[in-house]
């Protein structure tokens, strides 16, 4: 009897190992024959002024996680719904959007990003999306300046200032010369822990990765905020967003620190770049709007009166045609979560395992900005 039970136990263990082996083998085969790449930067080119930019009149497939979609740029090298020629003169009021990967809409085709949703909701305006991943105020200034120097007309520039902009100004971008052209960092330090390593190894196994993501999603729904999966560290406490609610390391370089400038100097550099942008726009009678929004970390740490919000609200006083904070709107979604599932907001507003907006997050931003523009159209003058 004992030998029979032992044989049954051994058979179960062997069956589990064999099943797991064939599951992973099939998962790997599926990836090699059907799945796309985890990340690509189509249309991305080196730029002597901007550090990196997008190739004009480019249309290629973009991969972000398991998402695969087409990305296109227009004749100005700006993200667009399709390849098209953009005239210098505006036939209807133009809005120039400036920002980073959030404004690009990483993970979604144009139609599902807040830029595309704004164009659909406000056909009386023409949307020019000057955002590129990892841009910050240094490049918001350079993009607008380049367009102005080319004689491209627009009625208002709307800057979507990201929480990560302070680290980019403190630790990533360096002025190349007096023209404002920028260089990248001399050194990068990436997050390195066992879980990040493991998730990186199984990233190319779609179904295995799905099982991990399902587990992560359940943990977060119950209010345990921890997904340390990327080069930047934990989604809910990465140094790129943590400066608003806790001290961060100012002695180590990008990505995990704020060397060489540090947080305060990074803030001042960001403000100075925005001052220059405002002056150049003002001289041409062009308005400047500022939109801010939280990362998952701000919501997880209950950073409702965030320093990020305070800095740019104060800076905008007397300078901006509009200032919009998405903090109250995002926290409203969090406050509607039940006591049993306090982290339900994350799956609603953000891509799983990521800091970028979900489709619902894009809709929330688009609706708020469209409401502001409907009440008060683009134009010059602080309000």
VEXDREN-2710 file (C-alpha; in Angstrom, 1 decimal):
% VEXDREN-2710
k/r/px/py/pz
1/UNK/0.0/0.0/0.0
2/UNK/2.8/2.4/0.9
3/UNK/4.6/1.7/-2.3
4/UNK/1.4/2.2/-4.3
5/UNK/0.9/5.7/-2.6
6/UNK/4.5/6.6/-3.2
7/UNK/4.2/5.6/-6.9
8/UNK/1.1/7.7/-7.2
9/UNK/2.9/10.7/-5.6
10/UNK/5.9/10.3/-7.9
11/UNK/3.6/10.0/-10.9
12/UNK/1.9/13.3/-10.0
13/UNK/5.2/15.1/-9.6
14/UNK/6.5/13.8/-12.9
15/UNK/3.3/14.7/-14.6
16/UNK/3.5/18.3/-13.2
17/UNK/7.1/18.7/-14.5
18/UNK/6.2/17.2/-17.9
19/UNK/3.1/19.4/-18.1
20/UNK/5.1/22.5/-17.2
21/UNK/7.8/21.6/-19.7
22/UNK/5.4/21.2/-22.6
23/UNK/3.5/24.4/-21.5
24/UNK/6.7/26.5/-21.7
25/UNK/7.8/24.8/-24.9
26/UNK/4.4/25.6/-26.5
27/UNK/4.5/29.1/-25.1
28/UNK/8.0/29.7/-26.6
29/UNK/6.9/28.3/-29.9
30/UNK/3.9/30.6/-30.0
31/UNK/6.1/33.6/-29.3
32/UNK/8.6/32.7/-32.1
33/UNK/5.8/32.2/-34.7
34/UNK/3.1/34.7/-33.7
35/UNK/4.1/37.3/-31.1
36/UNK/5.7/40.6/-31.8
37/UNK/8.6/42.3/-30.0
38/UNK/8.4/43.6/-26.5
39/UNK/9.4/47.1/-27.4
40/UNK/10.5/48.9/-30.6
41/UNK/11.1/52.5/-31.4
42/UNK/9.9/52.8/-35.0
43/UNK/10.6/56.1/-36.8
44/UNK/13.0/57.1/-34.1
45/UNK/16.1/58.9/-35.3
46/UNK/19.1/60.7/-33.7
47/UNK/18.8/64.5/-33.6
48/UNK/21.6/67.0/-33.1
49/UNK/19.3/69.4/-31.2
50/UNK/16.7/67.2/-29.6
51/UNK/18.9/64.2/-28.8
52/UNK/16.3/62.0/-30.5
53/UNK/13.3/62.7/-32.7
54/UNK/10.9/61.1/-35.2
55/UNK/11.5/60.6/-38.9
56/UNK/9.1/62.7/-41.0
57/UNK/6.5/60.8/-43.2
58/UNK/7.1/57.5/-41.5
59/UNK/4.6/54.7/-41.0
60/UNK/5.6/51.5/-39.2
61/UNK/4.4/49.0/-36.6
62/UNK/5.0/49.9/-32.9
63/UNK/5.3/47.2/-30.3
64/UNK/4.7/47.9/-26.6
65/UNK/4.3/44.7/-24.5
66/UNK/1.8/42.6/-26.3
67/UNK/0.3/45.6/-28.0
68/UNK/1.0/45.9/-31.7
69/UNK/-0.3/48.9/-33.7
70/UNK/0.7/51.3/-36.5
71/UNK/2.4/54.6/-35.7
72/UNK/2.6/57.4/-38.3
73/UNK/4.3/60.8/-38.5
74/UNK/3.5/63.7/-40.8
75/UNK/5.8/66.0/-42.9
76/UNK/6.9/67.8/-39.7
77/UNK/8.0/64.6/-38.0
78/UNK/5.1/64.8/-35.5
79/UNK/3.0/61.9/-34.4
80/UNK/-0.2/61.8/-36.4
81/UNK/-3.2/59.7/-37.5
82/UNK/-1.5/59.1/-40.9
83/UNK/1.3/60.4/-43.2
84/UNK/0.2/63.8/-44.4
85/UNK/1.6/67.2/-45.4
86/UNK/1.2/70.0/-42.9
87/UNK/1.0/73.5/-44.3
88/UNK/2.8/76.4/-42.7
89/UNK/-0.4/78.5/-42.5
90/UNK/-3.2/77.2/-40.2
91/UNK/-6.6/76.9/-42.0
92/UNK/-8.3/76.5/-38.5
93/UNK/-6.9/77.1/-35.0
94/UNK/-4.0/74.8/-34.3
95/UNK/-3.1/73.3/-31.0
96/UNK/0.5/72.1/-30.5
97/UNK/0.7/69.4/-27.9
98/UNK/4.1/69.0/-26.2
99/UNK/4.9/66.1/-23.9
100/UNK/6.6/62.7/-23.5
101/UNK/5.4/59.1/-23.9
102/UNK/2.1/59.8/-22.1
103/UNK/1.3/62.4/-24.8
104/UNK/2.5/60.2/-27.6
105/UNK/0.0/57.6/-26.2
106/UNK/2.5/54.7/-25.8
107/UNK/0.6/51.4/-26.1
108/UNK/-2.3/52.7/-28.3
109/UNK/-2.9/53.7/-31.9
110/UNK/-3.6/57.4/-32.6
111/UNK/-7.4/57.1/-32.4
112/UNK/-7.3/55.8/-28.8
113/UNK/-4.8/58.3/-27.4
114/UNK/-6.0/61.5/-25.8
115/UNK/-4.5/63.5/-28.8
116/UNK/-6.6/61.5/-31.2
117/UNK/-9.7/61.7/-29.0
118/UNK/-9.2/65.5/-28.8
119/UNK/-9.1/65.7/-32.6
120/UNK/-12.3/63.7/-32.8
121/UNK/-14.1/65.7/-30.1
122/UNK/-12.9/69.1/-31.5
123/UNK/-12.9/69.0/-35.3
124/UNK/-12.9/72.8/-35.3
125/UNK/-9.2/72.6/-34.3
126/UNK/-6.2/70.9/-35.8
127/UNK/-4.1/68.9/-33.4
128/UNK/-0.3/68.8/-33.9
129/UNK/1.3/66.3/-31.5
130/UNK/4.9/67.3/-30.9
131/UNK/5.4/64.7/-28.2
132/UNK/8.2/62.1/-28.2
133/UNK/9.0/59.5/-25.6
134/UNK/11.4/60.8/-22.8
135/UNK/11.1/64.4/-23.7
136/UNK/11.0/67.1/-21.0
137/UNK/11.0/70.9/-20.9
138/UNK/14.3/71.2/-22.6
139/UNK/12.8/69.6/-25.7
140/UNK/9.3/71.1/-25.3
141/UNK/11.2/74.4/-25.9
142/UNK/13.3/73.0/-28.8
143/UNK/10.3/71.4/-30.6
144/UNK/8.3/74.6/-30.4
145/UNK/11.3/76.7/-31.4
146/UNK/12.0/74.6/-34.4
147/UNK/8.5/74.8/-35.6
148/UNK/8.3/78.5/-35.1
149/UNK/11.6/79.0/-37.0
150/UNK/10.1/77.0/-39.9
151/UNK/7.1/79.4/-40.0
152/UNK/4.6/76.8/-38.7
153/UNK/1.6/78.6/-37.3
154/UNK/-0.4/77.5/-34.2
155/UNK/-2.7/79.3/-31.8
156/UNK/-1.7/77.7/-28.5
157/UNK/0.9/75.3/-27.2
158/UNK/-0.4/72.9/-24.5
159/UNK/2.4/71.3/-22.5
160/UNK/1.6/68.0/-20.7
161/UNK/4.2/68.3/-18.0
162/UNK/5.2/64.8/-16.7
163/UNK/6.3/63.9/-13.2
164/UNK/9.4/62.4/-14.7
165/UNK/10.4/65.7/-16.3
166/UNK/12.3/66.7/-13.1
167/UNK/14.6/63.7/-13.2
168/UNK/15.1/64.2/-17.0
169/UNK/16.2/67.8/-16.4
170/UNK/18.3/66.9/-13.4
171/UNK/20.0/63.7/-14.6
172/UNK/19.3/63.0/-18.3
173/UNK/19.6/66.1/-20.5
174/UNK/22.6/68.4/-20.6
175/UNK/22.9/71.6/-22.6
176/UNK/25.2/71.0/-25.6
177/UNK/25.7/74.7/-26.3
178/UNK/24.1/78.1/-25.9
179/UNK/21.5/77.3/-28.6
180/UNK/19.6/75.0/-26.2
181/UNK/20.6/71.8/-28.0
182/UNK/20.9/68.9/-25.6
183/UNK/22.9/65.8/-25.0
184/UNK/21.9/62.7/-23.1
185/UNK/23.5/61.3/-19.9
186/UNK/27.0/59.9/-19.8
187/UNK/25.9/57.0/-17.6
188/UNK/22.7/55.1/-16.8
189/UNK/22.0/52.8/-13.8
190/UNK/19.1/50.4/-14.1
191/UNK/17.1/48.5/-11.5
192/UNK/18.4/45.1/-10.8
193/UNK/16.5/42.7/-8.5
194/UNK/15.5/39.0/-8.7
195/UNK/11.9/39.6/-9.6
196/UNK/12.8/42.1/-12.3
197/UNK/15.3/39.5/-13.7
198/UNK/12.7/36.7/-13.6
199/UNK/10.0/38.9/-15.3
200/UNK/12.5/39.8/-18.0
201/UNK/13.3/36.1/-18.7
202/UNK/9.6/35.1/-19.0
203/UNK/8.7/38.3/-21.0
204/UNK/9.0/36.3/-24.2
205/UNK/6.6/33.6/-22.9
206/UNK/3.2/35.2/-23.5
207/UNK/1.0/32.8/-21.6
208/UNK/3.5/32.3/-18.7
209/UNK/3.8/36.1/-18.5
210/UNK/0.0/36.4/-18.5
211/UNK/-0.1/34.2/-15.4
212/UNK/2.3/36.4/-13.6
213/UNK/0.4/39.5/-14.7
214/UNK/-2.9/38.0/-13.4
215/UNK/-1.3/37.4/-10.0
216/UNK/0.2/41.0/-9.9
217/UNK/-3.2/42.4/-10.8
218/UNK/-5.0/40.6/-8.0
219/UNK/-2.3/41.7/-5.5
220/UNK/-2.7/45.4/-6.5
221/UNK/-6.6/45.2/-6.5
222/UNK/-6.3/44.3/-2.8
223/UNK/-4.2/47.4/-2.2
224/UNK/-0.7/45.9/-2.1
225/UNK/1.1/48.3/-4.4
226/UNK/4.3/46.6/-5.6
227/UNK/5.3/45.6/-9.2
228/UNK/9.1/45.8/-9.5
229/UNK/9.3/44.9/-13.2
230/UNK/11.1/47.5/-15.1
231/UNK/14.5/49.2/-15.5
232/UNK/13.2/52.2/-13.5
233/UNK/12.2/50.0/-10.4
234/UNK/8.8/49.5/-8.8
235/UNK/5.8/50.8/-10.8
236/UNK/4.4/52.2/-7.6
237/UNK/7.6/53.7/-6.2
238/UNK/10.1/54.3/-9.0
239/UNK/12.6/57.1/-8.4
240/UNK/11.4/58.8/-11.5
241/UNK/8.1/59.6/-9.8
242/UNK/9.0/59.4/-6.1
243/UNK/10.5/62.9/-5.7
244/UNK/7.0/64.4/-5.0
245/UNK/6.4/62.4/-1.8
246/UNK/9.8/61.1/-0.5
247/UNK/13.5/61.8/-0.6
248/UNK/15.3/60.3/-3.6
249/UNK/19.0/59.5/-4.2
250/UNK/20.7/62.5/-5.7
251/UNK/24.2/60.9/-5.7
252/UNK/23.6/58.4/-8.4
253/UNK/22.9/59.0/-12.1
254/UNK/19.8/58.4/-14.2
255/UNK/17.7/56.1/-14.1
256/UNK/17.7/55.4/-10.4
257/UNK/19.0/58.8/-9.2
258/UNK/19.1/62.5/-9.8
259/UNK/22.8/63.2/-10.2
260/UNK/24.4/65.5/-11.3
261/UNK/22.0/68.3/-10.6
262/UNK/19.7/67.0/-7.9
263/UNK/15.9/67.5/-7.5
264/UNK/15.9/71.3/-6.7
265/UNK/18.2/72.2/-9.5
266/UNK/16.2/69.9/-11.8
267/UNK/13.1/71.8/-10.8
268/UNK/14.7/75.2/-11.5
269/UNK/16.1/74.0/-14.9
270/UNK/12.6/72.8/-15.9
271/UNK/11.1/76.2/-14.9
272/UNK/13.8/78.1/-16.8
273/UNK/13.1/76.1/-20.0
274/UNK/9.4/76.8/-19.6
275/UNK/10.1/80.5/-19.0
276/UNK/12.0/80.5/-22.3
277/UNK/9.2/78.7/-24.0
278/UNK/6.6/81.2/-22.7
279/UNK/8.7/84.2/-23.8
280/UNK/9.1/82.9/-27.3
281/UNK/5.4/82.1/-27.6
282/UNK/4.3/85.4/-26.0
283/UNK/6.4/87.4/-28.5
284/UNK/4.4/85.9/-31.3
285/UNK/1.0/86.2/-29.6
286/UNK/0.7/82.4/-29.0
287/UNK/-0.9/81.1/-25.8
288/UNK/0.6/78.5/-23.5
289/UNK/-1.4/76.0/-21.5
290/UNK/-0.1/73.4/-18.9
291/UNK/-1.7/70.1/-18.1
292/UNK/-0.4/67.9/-15.2
293/UNK/-1.4/64.3/-14.2
294/UNK/-0.3/61.7/-11.7
295/UNK/1.6/58.5/-12.1
296/UNK/0.4/55.4/-10.3
297/UNK/2.9/56.2/-7.5
298/UNK/1.1/59.5/-6.6
299/UNK/-2.2/57.6/-6.3
300/UNK/-0.8/54.7/-4.3
301/UNK/0.9/57.1/-1.9
302/UNK/-2.1/59.3/-1.6
303/UNK/-0.1/62.3/-2.9
304/UNK/-3.3/64.4/-3.5
305/UNK/-1.6/67.8/-2.9
306/UNK/1.5/66.8/-4.8
307/UNK/4.5/69.0/-5.0
308/UNK/4.3/68.4/-8.8
309/UNK/0.9/70.0/-8.8
310/UNK/1.9/72.9/-6.5
311/UNK/5.0/73.8/-8.5
312/UNK/3.2/74.1/-11.9
313/UNK/0.0/75.7/-10.6
314/UNK/2.1/78.4/-9.0
315/UNK/4.3/78.8/-12.1
316/UNK/1.2/79.1/-14.4
317/UNK/-0.2/82.0/-12.4
318/UNK/-0.1/85.0/-14.7
319/UNK/1.6/83.0/-17.5
320/UNK/-0.8/80.4/-18.8
321/UNK/-3.9/80.5/-20.9
322/UNK/-5.1/77.5/-19.0
323/UNK/-3.9/75.2/-16.2
324/UNK/-5.5/71.8/-15.8
325/UNK/-4.7/69.3/-13.0
326/UNK/-5.9/65.8/-13.6
327/UNK/-5.1/64.9/-10.0
328/UNK/-8.7/65.4/-8.7
329/UNK/-10.1/63.4/-11.6
330/UNK/-7.8/60.4/-11.1
331/UNK/-8.3/60.5/-7.4
332/UNK/-12.0/60.5/-7.9
333/UNK/-11.7/57.1/-9.6
334/UNK/-9.6/55.8/-6.7
335/UNK/-12.1/57.0/-4.2
336/UNK/-14.9/55.0/-5.9
337/UNK/-13.0/51.7/-5.3
338/UNK/-14.5/49.6/-2.5
339/UNK/-12.9/48.9/0.8
340/UNK/-12.4/45.3/-0.2
341/UNK/-10.7/46.2/-3.5
342/UNK/-8.9/49.6/-2.8
343/UNK/-6.6/49.2/-5.7
344/UNK/-9.2/48.8/-8.4
345/UNK/-8.3/52.2/-9.9
346/UNK/-5.0/50.9/-11.3
347/UNK/-6.5/48.4/-13.8
348/UNK/-9.0/51.1/-14.8
349/UNK/-6.5/54.0/-15.4
350/UNK/-3.2/52.4/-16.3
351/UNK/-1.7/49.6/-18.4
352/UNK/-1.0/46.5/-16.3
353/UNK/2.6/46.5/-15.1
354/UNK/3.2/49.9/-16.5
355/UNK/2.9/53.6/-15.6
356/UNK/1.2/54.7/-18.8
357/UNK/-2.5/55.4/-19.3
358/UNK/-5.0/52.7/-20.2
359/UNK/-7.7/53.5/-22.8
360/UNK/-9.9/54.8/-20.0
361/UNK/-7.0/57.0/-18.7
362/UNK/-6.7/58.6/-22.1
363/UNK/-10.5/59.2/-22.3
364/UNK/-10.4/60.9/-18.9
365/UNK/-7.7/63.3/-20.0
366/UNK/-9.2/64.0/-23.3
367/UNK/-12.6/64.8/-21.8
368/UNK/-11.1/67.3/-19.3
369/UNK/-9.0/69.1/-21.9
370/UNK/-11.9/69.2/-24.4
371/UNK/-14.1/70.7/-21.8
372/UNK/-11.6/73.5/-21.1
373/UNK/-11.1/74.2/-24.8
374/UNK/-14.9/74.3/-25.4
375/UNK/-15.4/76.8/-22.6
376/UNK/-12.3/78.9/-23.5
377/UNK/-10.8/78.5/-27.0
378/UNK/-7.1/78.8/-27.7
379/UNK/-5.4/82.1/-27.8
380/UNK/-3.0/84.5/-26.2
381/UNK/-3.1/85.8/-22.6
382/UNK/-2.8/84.5/-19.1
383/UNK/-6.0/83.5/-17.4
END
